[in-house]
């Protein structure tokens, strides 16, 4: 009797025999959601029966107003006589004032011609003739606009703040780069400082140092130091292992290894950190005008108070020019690391710097003889009047009465009633535990259980602080603004990735919009849209759009050309290439664009409290205006938690990435 041969197992049968567990292993996101659903089936009935649904229950809140109020009262009553303020904070405040005043007097001593030549000389030595001309023209434009003295005040404050930020960032970065334990301790602190909007830094600083330059400088230092610390640690931890092993084999001490190997290998990261610190310091120096920083930021803030678009633009243009010059100079310095020196041999190295110093000193001396310390008032161009005239025309013709659209006021009203109000009602109407479940599902799907736990705890902390409803209001504004930003940003970026001409046309526009301080965006949108949540959302969209366009364009252009050529050879249309090749391969860049959009939109929505956005932004502004540490600090902590949650649900984290970090 012949033995029966077993029939071959077909792939479909093999898949059927593997069972549901094998299928879930192939789909980890589905497995995570299934586990979360099973946990919800058990826990939700218990939670609902104990605390109910709706908004966050009062039984789970902690009233911090009393202890924080006591802290505020103690600070106010002891600020003028306690040894901590007299002999510690007082000395810091005096040192800051003397440093800023010293730098400002040096700039005045150089005169407008000396400062212009100095900026051009530094740009020439670092990046060449073209940037030198750009720097010279930029400073001359600051004078022509009648903003020379405010520009020097802002430069003096920035110089001190950037120096302190770089020193603090280097020290923290060195500690984190050389010690794994310190890195693990500092990382959550730097994460918190990164997601905390700049406006929330001001209240604690004002309570300790009062209104004026010291508080503005120290708030700027706290805001601008984290990028330097992060990038320093990144550069030190990423040093070439082979080089470090070779240096160690030669018997070098730890200090010698640091000075001769680690720091030189991390020069690019250090210069990138300097670049980011300068840009963030300039942004914060403008925001700190709310607490008396003076300079260009004070002019912008005054213009915001009176909705004077012309005055705001006259002060905003020098800020943009300063940002462009500083950004290009530090970026060029980073690119030149390791490159061959160019230009005539006579002007290279120390000789070139000596020539630049001599030229600056000679021009400054001639300027002193001709009484050229400040820009002559009779050589200025007043642009405020024509700009306000153009603004009035736009308001008269665009605010209402536009055919079909109805005008900007109608757009703002429709956006508020059709998008912001329903979204706010939906978020506040959801049971509080369902919001936590949604956050857990989003964070765990794209990350690890630690990511989900962090996001859920951040949202729970908002409820414990007793600001659930205003936080949901702020979240609704952020979600609406992010959605519009991503639709516009992805659309523009796809066009820029396909057309080099469009990318070249967009580059200067994006440069201007990316370097414009957050305050400046509020003034034209208030003029066109009025006050309320819609203008704050519009300003946030304009502020976050350049970063989304840049990151997405770079990601789409960075797709492997071989993959694109393969798709074209198979007859794929342009749309198919985009949907099936470019977008999937550019997924990391797209997710980074989403993450940056969330962070940037949140920052401006909070500042929108100045123009009627309400919610957490209004509470921060109220606490700052009244010196109420309880209101301002609780709102600031809620902003941190909200930003941390949004960061976790938009930044994918795999187990491998977490282990490498």
VORO-116131 format. One record per residue (C-alpha): x, y, z; residue number from 1. Coordinates in pm, 1 decimal. Layout:
<recs>
        c1        c2        c3  num
         X         Y         Z  NUM
...
</recs>
This chain:
<recs>
        c1        c2        c3  num
       0.0       0.0       0.0    1
     154.2     325.1    -110.7    2
     203.0     589.6     154.7    3
      16.6     912.4      91.2    4
     238.1    1209.2      39.0    5
     156.5    1519.4     237.8    6
      17.5    1798.5      27.6    7
     240.2    2103.7       8.3    8
     143.0    2380.8     249.4    9
      25.5    2686.4      65.0   10
     123.7    3033.6     186.2   11
    -237.7    3117.1     268.6   12
    -268.8    2799.0     477.5   13
      60.3    2875.1     653.0   14
     -64.8    3224.6     735.9   15
    -389.7    3077.2     868.5   16
    -200.5    2834.6    1092.8   17
       9.4    3111.5    1245.9   18
    -291.3    3244.2    1428.5   19
    -384.7    3593.2    1546.9   20
     -77.2    3636.0    1769.3   21
     155.7    3608.2    1470.8   22
     -58.9    3855.6    1279.2   23
     -39.4    4101.6    1569.7   24
     339.1    4066.2    1579.6   25
     347.6    4177.1    1217.9   26
     124.6    4475.2    1305.6   27
     261.6    4613.8    1634.1   28
      38.0    4922.7    1621.3   29
    -274.4    4704.9    1607.7   30
    -145.0    4499.2    1898.2   31
     -84.8    4809.7    2107.8   32
    -433.8    4940.7    2036.0   33
    -585.9    4602.5    2124.1   34
    -406.9    4594.7    2460.4   35
    -513.3    4951.9    2528.0   36
    -873.9    4867.6    2439.4   37
    -871.9    4568.0    2676.8   38
    -730.1    4783.5    2955.5   39
    -993.6    5050.7    2886.6   40
   -1274.2    4792.5    2908.8   41
   -1162.9    4711.2    3261.3   42
   -1059.2    5052.9    3392.3   43
   -1306.7    5295.5    3231.5   44
   -1618.6    5163.1    3410.7   45
   -1435.4    5183.6    3744.3   46
   -1306.4    5534.6    3678.6   47
   -1641.9    5655.5    3548.0   48
   -1830.9    5517.5    3846.8   49
   -1587.8    5680.9    4088.7   50
   -1528.5    6023.8    3930.0   51
   -1776.7    6045.7    3641.6   52
   -1718.8    6190.7    3295.1   53
   -1724.9    6543.7    3163.9   54
   -1444.7    6781.1    3256.8   55
   -1169.1    6692.0    3501.4   56
   -1322.2    6616.1    3844.9   57
   -1259.7    6857.8    4129.9   58
   -1167.2    6569.3    4357.3   59
    -850.9    6511.4    4151.1   60
    -730.6    6872.9    4148.2   61
    -472.5    7036.5    4370.7   62
    -514.7    7402.2    4467.7   63
    -170.5    7561.3    4441.2   64
    -287.7    7919.4    4468.7   65
    -233.2    7938.5    4846.2   66
     128.3    7810.8    4859.0   67
     228.3    7998.6    4544.0   68
      62.6    8311.5    4678.3   69
     269.0    8277.0    4995.8   70
     584.6    8245.3    4786.1   71
     489.2    8558.0    4592.5   72
     422.7    8753.3    4911.0   73
     753.2    8640.7    5061.3   74
     949.3    8742.5    4750.0   75
     780.2    9082.3    4730.4   76
     826.8    9157.8    5100.7   77
    1190.5    9038.8    5114.1   78
    1318.8    9154.0    4776.4   79
    1467.9    9474.5    4919.3   80
    1615.6    9351.0    5246.9   81
    1679.8    8975.0    5245.1   82
    2049.8    8872.6    5215.4   83
    1965.2    8633.4    4929.3   84
    1845.7    8925.7    4718.8   85
    2097.9    9180.5    4845.8   86
    2413.8    8972.7    4816.5   87
    2332.3    8718.9    4545.6   88
    2056.8    8825.4    4309.1   89
    2151.2    9188.0    4363.9   90
    2509.7    9129.1    4254.6   91
    2389.7    8935.9    3950.1   92
    2154.8    9220.2    3860.6   93
    2429.1    9480.6    3897.7   94
    2671.2    9273.9    3690.8   95
    2415.5    9242.9    3411.2   96
    2339.9    9615.6    3411.7   97
    2709.1    9709.2    3407.1   98
    2784.8    9459.1    3130.3   99
    2501.3    9574.8    2904.2  100
    2586.8    9938.7    2967.8  101
    2955.6    9872.6    2896.0  102
    2881.5    9705.0    2562.1  103
    2638.4    9983.4    2470.7  104
    2900.7   10250.9    2546.5  105
    3156.2   10064.9    2333.0  106
    2910.5   10057.5    2042.9  107
    2844.8   10429.8    2085.1  108
    3219.4   10495.5    2101.0  109
    3268.1   10313.6    1770.5  110
    3000.0   10532.0    1613.9  111
    2763.2   10432.3    1339.1  112
    3043.5   10414.6    1083.3  113
    3268.6   10208.0    1309.8  114
    2995.7    9957.4    1394.6  115
    2904.6    9923.2    1026.9  116
    3266.6    9864.0     926.0  117
    3314.2    9619.3    1214.3  118
    3010.1    9414.1    1108.3  119
    3123.4    9417.6     745.3  120
    3481.6    9322.7     841.3  121
    3373.1    9025.5    1051.7  122
    3136.5    8906.8     777.2  123
    3415.0    8949.1     519.1  124
    3664.9    8745.5     721.3  125
    3411.6    8470.2     789.7  126
    3208.9    8447.6     467.7  127
    3349.0    8672.5     196.6  128
    3271.5    8994.7      18.0  129
    2904.7    8928.5     -59.1  130
    2804.1    8883.2     304.0  131
    3022.0    9179.8     400.5  132
    2820.3    9399.8     166.2  133
    2498.0    9252.6     305.5  134
    2607.5    9330.7     661.4  135
    2708.6    9687.0     574.6  136
    2384.6    9757.2     390.4  137
    2180.1    9604.0     673.9  138
    2330.0    9834.4     936.5  139
    2294.7   10134.1     709.0  140
    1926.9   10051.5     660.6  141
    1884.4   10040.0    1040.4  142
    2015.9   10395.9    1052.2  143
    1807.3   10515.0     758.9  144
    1493.0   10389.0     931.3  145
    1576.8   10601.0    1235.6  146
    1639.0   10293.6    1451.7  147
    2012.6   10323.4    1516.6  148
    1996.8   10377.4    1893.8  149
    1734.5   10102.4    1955.6  150
    1940.4    9870.1    1735.9  151
    2251.7    9933.7    1946.3  152
    2050.7    9877.9    2265.0  153
    1927.5    9543.4    2133.4  154
    2279.6    9448.7    2022.3  155
    2422.1    9532.4    2365.3  156
    2158.5    9324.6    2543.0  157
    2208.0    9039.0    2296.2  158
    2586.7    9040.7    2328.7  159
    2569.0    8992.6    2705.7  160
    2283.6    8741.2    2686.3  161
    2449.3    8533.5    2411.6  162
    2782.5    8526.1    2596.8  163
    2615.6    8409.1    2918.0  164
    2400.5    8157.4    2725.2  165
    2702.7    8013.1    2545.8  166
    2901.4    7977.8    2869.4  167
    2609.0    7816.1    3051.8  168
    2526.7    7595.3    2754.4  169
    2888.1    7484.4    2718.0  170
    2911.9    7389.8    3084.7  171
    2587.3    7192.7    3074.5  172
    2680.7    7038.0    2740.2  173
    3022.5    6933.2    2867.4  174
    2866.6    6769.8    3172.1  175
    2605.1    6588.9    2961.6  176
    2851.8    6494.5    2689.0  177
    3104.4    6340.5    2926.3  178
    2866.8    6170.0    3170.7  179
    2580.3    5936.0    3081.5  180
    2416.8    5992.0    3418.6  181
    2424.8    6369.7    3380.0  182
    2288.3    6336.0    3026.8  183
    1992.4    6132.1    3151.6  184
    1924.0    6387.7    3425.3  185
    1955.4    6693.0    3201.0  186
    1759.2    6557.8    2907.3  187
    1408.3    6596.8    3058.5  188
    1505.9    6941.4    3189.0  189
    1614.9    7052.7    2841.3  190
    1301.1    6895.0    2690.6  191
    1087.8    7099.9    2928.0  192
    1276.8    7419.8    2854.7  193
    1238.3    7356.7    2481.1  194
     860.2    7317.4    2484.4  195
     796.9    7601.1    2731.8  196
     697.0    7909.5    2528.3  197
     918.6    8213.1    2575.4  198
     639.5    8420.0    2726.4  199
     614.2    8187.7    3027.5  200
     975.7    8255.3    3132.4  201
     905.2    8616.9    3216.9  202
     691.8    8597.2    3531.8  203
     937.6    8421.0    3769.7  204
    1220.2    8643.5    3645.9  205
    1015.8    8960.4    3702.9  206
     931.7    8856.0    4058.4  207
    1297.3    8805.6    4145.9  208
    1467.3    9079.9    3943.9  209
    1184.7    9323.3    3874.1  210
    1113.7    9516.0    3556.2  211
    1416.9    9616.1    3351.3  212
    1731.0    9497.8    3177.9  213
    1847.9    9235.1    3434.5  214
    1523.5    9038.5    3413.5  215
    1520.2    9063.7    3033.9  216
    1879.9    8938.7    3002.6  217
    1833.3    8649.7    3244.3  218
    1506.7    8540.1    3081.2  219
    1690.0    8543.1    2748.5  220
    1973.8    8333.9    2892.5  221
    1733.5    8071.2    3027.7  222
    1554.6    8056.4    2691.9  223
    1862.8    8053.7    2466.9  224
    2102.5    7826.2    2658.8  225
    1933.9    7485.1    2590.5  226
    2026.5    7467.2    2217.3  227
    2392.2    7524.9    2304.0  228
    2377.8    7257.1    2574.1  229
    2202.8    7005.2    2349.2  230
    2432.4    7048.4    2051.3  231
    2747.6    7053.0    2266.6  232
    2645.6    6724.3    2426.3  233
    2557.8    6583.4    2082.6  234
    2896.2    6681.3    1940.2  235
    3092.6    6540.2    2232.8  236
    2898.0    6214.1    2245.3  237
    2927.2    6171.4    1868.2  238
    3306.1    6203.0    1856.3  239
    3478.1    5945.5    1634.9  240
    3552.7    5640.8    1848.9  241
    3863.3    5550.9    1649.7  242
    4015.9    5893.6    1700.6  243
    3939.9    5889.4    2073.1  244
    4090.8    5541.9    2108.2  245
    4403.4    5653.9    1924.0  246
    4442.8    5958.9    2148.1  247
    4393.0    5747.6    2460.0  248
    4653.0    5496.0    2339.0  249
    4908.1    5778.1    2323.1  250
    4869.2    5832.0    2696.4  251
    4666.6    6154.1    2685.1  252
    4491.6    6255.1    3003.7  253
    4118.5    6317.3    3017.4  254
    4170.4    6692.3    2992.8  255
    4404.9    6651.1    2695.8  256
    4156.2    6422.1    2520.2  257
    3885.9    6682.6    2569.4  258
    4090.8    6978.2    2446.0  259
    4278.4    6809.8    2161.2  260
    4019.3    6563.0    2029.9  261
    3659.9    6591.0    2151.9  262
    3614.3    6966.5    2123.1  263
    3788.3    6997.7    1782.9  264
    3578.4    6710.1    1648.0  265
    3262.6    6882.2    1774.6  266
    3336.8    7224.2    1621.4  267
    3052.0    7208.5    1372.3  268
    2799.3    7121.1    1641.9  269
    2937.1    7398.1    1862.5  270
    2898.6    7657.5    1587.5  271
    2549.9    7531.6    1508.6  272
    2467.3    7568.7    1876.8  273
    2601.9    7924.0    1868.9  274
    2386.1    7996.1    1564.8  275
    2071.3    7865.4    1732.2  276
    2151.8    8046.0    2056.4  277
    2191.8    8378.0    1875.9  278
    1862.5    8338.0    1690.9  279
    1670.3    8239.9    2003.2  280
    1832.3    8518.6    2203.5  281
    1723.2    8773.3    1943.5  282
    1368.9    8638.5    1950.4  283
    1356.5    8645.3    2329.2  284
    1515.5    8990.7    2348.0  285
    1215.9    9119.8    2153.9  286
     962.4    8934.3    2369.4  287
    1137.4    9057.4    2684.6  288
    1041.1    9412.2    2587.0  289
     721.6    9337.8    2783.6  290
     930.5    9360.4    3102.2  291
    1137.4    9662.1    3005.2  292
    1416.8    9527.4    2785.0  293
    1411.1    9840.5    2568.0  294
    1561.2    9853.3    2220.5  295
    1383.1    9738.6    1907.2  296
    1150.7    9508.2    2098.8  297
    1015.1    9799.3    2299.1  298
     929.7    9982.2    1977.0  299
     748.2    9674.4    1846.5  300
     557.7    9632.1    2173.7  301
     450.9    9997.1    2174.6  302
     333.0    9959.5    1815.3  303
     134.6    9649.9    1913.5  304
     -36.4    9842.8    2192.2  305
    -157.5   10106.2    1945.2  306
    -192.6    9872.5    1641.3  307
      56.9   10093.4    1454.4  308
     166.0    9873.2    1164.7  309
     403.9   10134.6    1022.5  310
     596.1   10178.7    1347.1  311
     606.5    9801.9    1397.4  312
     747.7    9749.8    1048.5  313
    1007.8   10023.3    1099.2  314
    1131.3    9839.3    1410.7  315
    1073.2    9491.4    1267.7  316
    1290.8    9541.1     959.6  317
    1610.3    9603.0    1164.2  318
    1531.9    9292.3    1370.0  319
    1503.9    9084.9    1053.1  320
    1823.8    9234.7     912.7  321
    2013.1    9162.0    1234.7  322
    1883.1    8806.0    1233.4  323
    1980.5    8750.1     869.3  324
    2332.5    8888.8     916.9  325
    2397.4    8694.9    1237.8  326
    2248.1    8375.9    1094.9  327
    2445.5    8392.0     771.2  328
    2769.7    8478.0     948.7  329
    2758.2    8190.4    1197.8  330
    2634.6    7950.3     929.1  331
    2924.9    8046.5     702.2  332
    3168.6    7999.5     989.0  333
    3039.6    7645.1    1034.7  334
    3073.2    7566.1     664.2  335
    3433.0    7687.3     651.8  336
    3551.0    7446.2     919.4  337
    3799.3    7212.2     757.6  338
    3784.9    7391.3     420.3  339
    4087.0    7525.7     240.5  340
    4148.9    7898.3     299.9  341
    4061.5    8123.2       7.7  342
    4155.3    8474.0     -97.3  343
    4496.0    8641.2    -121.2  344
    4761.2    8491.3     104.7  345
    4833.8    8836.8     248.2  346
    4482.7    8858.8     394.4  347
    4458.0    8510.8     543.1  348
    4472.4    8422.4     911.5  349
    4583.1    8680.3    1164.2  350
    4683.4    8931.5     899.3  351
    4328.0    8955.4     774.3  352
    4187.5    8999.6    1123.1  353
    4451.9    9260.4    1201.7  354
    4359.9    9452.0     887.2  355
    3991.8    9436.7     983.9  356
    4066.5    9566.7    1334.5  357
    4284.6    9849.8    1202.4  358
    4016.5    9953.5     950.0  359
    3748.9    9954.3    1220.8  360
    3963.6   10157.5    1460.0  361
    4053.1   10410.7    1188.9  362
    3690.3   10460.8    1083.5  363
    3579.1   10488.4    1447.1  364
    3849.9   10750.5    1515.3  365
    3744.5   10956.9    1214.8  366
    3383.3   10924.7    1327.1  367
    3470.8   11058.5    1673.4  368
    3643.1   11358.7    1519.9  369
    3333.9   11434.2    1309.6  370
    3089.4   11370.7    1598.2  371
    2943.7   11060.6    1432.8  372
    2853.1   10859.9    1744.6  373
    2489.8   10816.7    1643.7  374
    2315.8   10823.0    1311.4  375
    2228.3   11179.1    1198.4  376
    1858.3   11247.2    1243.7  377
    1829.9   11440.5     918.8  378
    1937.1   11133.8     718.2  379
    1639.4   10910.6     788.4  380
    1348.3   10773.4     589.2  381
    1009.2   10769.5     761.7  382
     817.4   10465.0     638.5  383
     553.8   10455.3     913.4  384
     324.2   10702.8     736.9  385
     314.7   10533.8     393.7  386
     286.3   10188.9     551.9  387
      -6.8   10297.4     768.6  388
    -170.2   10454.6     463.5  389
    -137.1   10124.9     278.2  390
    -267.1    9941.5     583.8  391
    -568.6   10171.1     607.7  392
    -642.8   10110.5     239.1  393
    -621.4    9735.5     289.9  394
    -845.7    9751.4     595.5  395
   -1097.6    9969.5     412.1  396
   -1107.1    9736.3     112.4  397
   -1035.7    9395.4     266.0  398
   -1182.8    9406.2     617.1  399
   -1539.6    9393.5     486.6  400
   -1722.5    9411.0     156.8  401
   -1508.2    9177.3     -51.7  402
   -1728.5    8993.6    -306.0  403
   -1796.7    8626.2    -230.3  404
   -1541.2    8607.4      52.5  405
   -1689.9    8891.0     251.7  406
   -1363.5    9028.1     389.2  407
   -1104.9    8936.9     650.1  408
   -1344.2    9011.0     936.2  409
   -1593.1    8762.9     793.2  410
   -1317.4    8506.1     742.8  411
   -1214.4    8543.0    1105.9  412
   -1575.5    8513.7    1219.2  413
   -1639.8    8204.9    1004.7  414
   -1315.9    8041.6    1118.2  415
   -1403.8    8105.9    1481.2  416
   -1765.3    7987.4    1455.1  417
   -1703.2    7705.3    1209.0  418
   -1372.6    7561.7    1331.1  419
   -1250.1    7696.3    1664.4  420
   -1580.2    7691.5    1852.5  421
   -1685.5    7337.1    1748.3  422
   -1336.8    7204.6    1815.8  423
   -1330.9    7365.1    2159.8  424
   -1678.8    7238.0    2237.9  425
   -1581.6    6890.1    2123.5  426
   -1268.7    6876.6    2338.8  427
   -1433.4    7018.7    2649.0  428
   -1737.4    6796.0    2594.4  429
   -1536.6    6475.3    2583.4  430
   -1506.3    6283.4    2910.0  431
   -1169.4    6357.2    3064.4  432
   -1073.9    5990.7    3067.9  433
   -1145.6    5961.8    2693.3  434
    -898.1    6242.1    2624.7  435
    -634.0    6048.0    2818.7  436
    -717.6    5735.1    2618.6  437
    -686.0    5919.7    2287.5  438
    -350.8    6064.2    2393.4  439
    -229.9    5721.3    2504.9  440
    -338.8    5562.7    2176.3  441
    -165.4    5825.2    1963.6  442
     157.3    5826.8    2164.1  443
     184.1    5447.7    2199.9  444
     102.9    5384.8    1833.1  445
     402.3    5585.9    1710.8  446
     629.2    5534.0    2012.0  447
     695.0    5318.3    2314.0  448
     499.6    5264.7    2634.4  449
     728.5    5520.7    2800.0  450
     625.1    5775.6    2538.9  451
     258.5    5702.4    2604.0  452
     305.5    5716.8    2981.2  453
     480.0    6053.6    2957.2  454
     206.6    6199.9    2737.0  455
     -74.9    6069.5    2961.1  456
      93.4    6192.3    3278.3  457
     142.1    6534.0    3118.6  458
    -230.5    6557.5    3039.2  459
    -321.5    6430.5    3386.1  460
     -99.4    6697.4    3539.3  461
    -300.9    6962.1    3353.4  462
    -615.0    6832.8    3521.7  463
    -448.5    6818.8    3862.8  464
    -343.8    7183.2    3822.3  465
    -709.8    7276.5    3777.2  466
    -682.1    7430.6    3429.3  467
    -845.7    7157.1    3221.3  468
   -1094.2    7380.7    3037.1  469
    -851.8    7661.4    2937.4  470
    -602.8    7394.1    2831.5  471
    -862.9    7233.3    2604.9  472
    -934.5    7579.5    2462.8  473
    -565.1    7631.8    2389.5  474
    -539.4    7280.0    2244.7  475
    -830.4    7351.2    2008.8  476
    -653.8    7663.9    1878.9  477
    -327.6    7473.2    1833.9  478
    -491.1    7183.6    1648.7  479
    -682.9    7414.1    1413.7  480
    -376.0    7627.3    1336.9  481
    -154.2    7320.9    1289.1  482
    -402.6    7165.7    1046.4  483
    -410.5    7478.9     830.1  484
     -31.4    7514.8     853.6  485
      27.5    7157.8     737.6  486
    -217.1    7182.6     446.9  487
     -57.4    7505.6     322.9  488
     297.2    7399.9     406.6  489
     281.7    7058.2     240.7  490
     118.6    7206.1     -68.4  491
     381.1    7480.0    -105.5  492
     665.0    7237.6     -29.1  493
     550.7    6990.1    -295.9  494
     553.5    7269.1    -551.3  495
     896.7    7390.2    -434.3  496
    1037.3    7035.8    -444.9  497
     927.8    7001.4    -807.7  498
    1036.5    7346.5    -925.4  499
    1379.8    7490.7    -848.4  500
    1260.6    7830.3    -972.8  501
     978.2    7835.0    -719.3  502
    1219.9    7730.5    -445.2  503
    1456.0    8017.5    -533.4  504
    1165.5    8261.9    -528.4  505
    1046.1    8133.4    -192.4  506
    1387.2    8132.1     -23.0  507
    1413.6    8507.4      57.0  508
    1047.2    8516.6     158.1  509
    1095.4    8224.3     396.1  510
    1414.3    8383.5     532.8  511
    1225.1    8700.3     621.3  512
     926.3    8520.8     771.9  513
    1143.9    8278.8     967.4  514
    1354.5    8553.5    1125.1  515
    1067.9    8791.4    1203.5  516
     996.6    8796.4    1580.3  517
     668.0    8653.9    1701.4  518
     537.2    8990.9    1819.2  519
     562.0    9142.5    1473.4  520
     314.0    8891.4    1329.8  521
      42.1    8996.0    1572.1  522
      17.8    9356.3    1452.0  523
     -90.6    9311.4    1086.2  524
    -326.8    9024.1    1170.6  525
    -495.3    9233.4    1439.7  526
    -533.9    9516.8    1187.7  527
    -688.8    9282.9     930.4  528
    -879.7    9036.0    1148.5  529
    -952.2    9226.8    1470.2  530
    -890.4    9075.7    1812.6  531
    -978.8    8727.8    1926.7  532
    -871.8    8367.9    1876.5  533
    -873.5    8379.8    1496.3  534
    -600.4    8649.6    1471.0  535
    -380.8    8453.6    1713.3  536
    -429.3    8140.1    1500.5  537
    -350.3    8337.0    1182.8  538
     -28.3    8473.3    1333.8  539
      68.3    8122.3    1446.6  540
       8.1    7984.3    1096.4  541
     227.9    8248.4     933.8  542
     500.5    8197.6    1196.1  543
     512.3    7817.1    1166.2  544
     467.2    7794.2     788.9  545
     832.1    7864.7     684.6  546
     970.8    7582.0     900.5  547
     717.1    7333.9     760.8  548
     790.8    7436.8     401.7  549
    1169.1    7416.7     449.1  550
    1174.0    7080.1     625.5  551
     924.5    6920.0     386.5  552
    1098.1    7053.0      76.3  553
    1432.9    6925.6     198.7  554
    1282.8    6584.6     276.0  555
    1116.4    6549.5     -64.6  556
    1432.2    6658.6    -245.6  557
    1639.1    6414.9     -41.0  558
    1455.1    6106.4    -166.3  559
    1687.3    5852.8    -329.8  560
    1710.9    5940.0    -703.5  561
    1736.2    5569.1    -785.8  562
    1392.8    5506.9    -632.9  563
    1244.8    5792.3    -835.4  564
    1407.3    5668.9   -1156.0  565
    1276.5    5318.6   -1092.3  566
     922.0    5454.2   -1046.4  567
     947.0    5654.5   -1368.2  568
    1077.5    5351.8   -1559.9  569
     772.6    5154.7   -1447.2  570
     545.8    5418.5   -1598.5  571
     431.3    5585.0   -1275.1  572
     265.8    5921.4   -1321.2  573
     381.5    6230.4   -1133.6  574
     103.7    6189.0    -878.8  575
     185.5    5822.0    -828.0  576
     554.6    5903.7    -779.9  577
     459.2    6157.0    -514.3  578
     209.4    5936.3    -327.6  579
     386.2    5600.6    -354.7  580
     755.9    5695.7    -349.1  581
     839.1    6047.9    -234.5  582
     596.4    6086.1      54.4  583
     663.7    5739.9     206.9  584
    1041.1    5780.1     178.7  585
    1024.7    6134.9     318.5  586
     815.7    6024.0     617.4  587
    1079.3    6118.7     882.0  588
    1100.3    6471.6     743.5  589
     721.3    6500.8     727.5  590
     687.7    6392.1    1089.8  591
     958.8    6638.4    1191.8  592
     768.0    6911.1    1007.3  593
     452.5    6818.3    1201.5  594
     644.8    6828.6    1528.2  595
     796.9    7169.9    1455.7  596
     459.8    7304.9    1344.1  597
     307.7    7203.2    1677.5  598
     587.2    7360.3    1884.1  599
     593.2    7687.9    1688.3  600
     214.8    7723.1    1673.5  601
     188.0    7668.1    2048.7  602
     442.0    7944.6    2113.6  603
     247.2    8205.0    1914.2  604
     -95.8    8093.6    2039.1  605
      27.3    8163.0    2392.1  606
     153.7    8508.9    2293.9  607
    -185.6    8556.9    2130.8  608
    -314.3    8616.6    2482.3  609
    -210.1    8977.6    2419.2  610
    -466.7    9005.8    2137.3  611
    -758.8    8822.9    2290.1  612
    -689.1    8453.6    2229.3  613
    -787.0    8380.2    2589.0  614
    -722.5    8041.6    2753.4  615
    -373.3    7973.1    2890.9  616
    -216.9    8264.1    2704.3  617
    -450.5    8509.4    2874.6  618
    -374.4    8361.2    3217.0  619
       0.8    8399.3    3159.2  620
     -50.0    8761.2    3050.7  621
    -276.8    8824.8    3349.8  622
     -26.6    8674.9    3591.6  623
     254.1    8880.8    3438.8  624
      53.3    9204.3    3448.9  625
     -57.5    9159.2    3810.7  626
     253.7    8988.0    3945.0  627
      35.7    8688.9    4035.6  628
     275.3    8395.5    4056.4  629
      -3.5    8144.7    4121.1  630
    -203.6    8228.3    3808.3  631
      96.5    8274.3    3579.7  632
     301.0    7980.2    3705.7  633
      11.5    7733.7    3699.3  634
     -70.6    7841.5    3343.1  635
     297.7    7815.7    3250.7  636
     318.1    7464.5    3397.0  637
       6.8    7367.0    3201.5  638
     167.6    7502.8    2885.0  639
     474.8    7288.4    2953.6  640
     258.5    6979.5    3001.2  641
      55.4    7056.6    2688.4  642
     371.0    7111.3    2483.4  643
     526.7    6792.9    2621.3  644
     217.5    6591.7    2530.1  645
     201.4    6738.2    2179.3  646
     571.9    6671.3    2131.0  647
     533.2    6307.1    2233.7  648
     233.7    6236.0    2009.5  649
     402.4    6391.7    1704.4  650
     759.1    6262.9    1742.4  651
     796.4    5889.8    1668.1  652
    1019.8    5698.2    1908.4  653
    1117.6    5338.7    1857.3  654
    1280.0    5118.1    2115.6  655
    1608.1    5132.7    1924.5  656
    1602.0    5512.4    1906.6  657
    1531.9    5531.8    2278.9  658
    1824.9    5302.5    2357.9  659
    2059.1    5501.2    2133.8  660
    1953.9    5829.0    2293.3  661
</recs>
